[in-house]
Amino acid sequence: MMDIDDFKQVNDNYGHLNGDIVLKRLGQIISKETTNEIKAYRYGGEEFIVLVEKPVLPYIKAISQRIRRHMEEQEWEFNKDLVLTISIGCAIGSGEDDVVKKADDNLYISKTNGKNQVTM
């Protein structure tokens, strides 16, 4: 699960049209990582979920770090000096596990520990 850090400030300072540009750009970054075994979904607001199948699990941290890094490197036409980051929470589950809650809990840890990081 990933969330754009301080996204409300983007909408407040640059307007919702530019906020939409940010959301679309993150969607494009995530889409570059999708395969038959990696699916991405917008979860709500500025949150996205990436679901991976079992064969991809060993690579989830690398995939997450790549998405995080690409977002941080983006240049924004509405403010060339703006650096936007994302926080990511990863979780592995099976059966009755609430993997979304685990990922959300790890996302919260990323946020409270300084943002712009991946927590497994």
Buried (B, 14 or more C-beta within 10 A) or exposed (E): BBBBBEBEEBBEEBEEEBBEBBBEBBEEBBEEBBEEEBEBEEBEEBBBBBBBEEEBEEBBBEBBEBBBEBBEEBEBEBEEEBEBBBBBBBBEEEEEEEBBEBBBBBBBBBBEEEBBBBBB
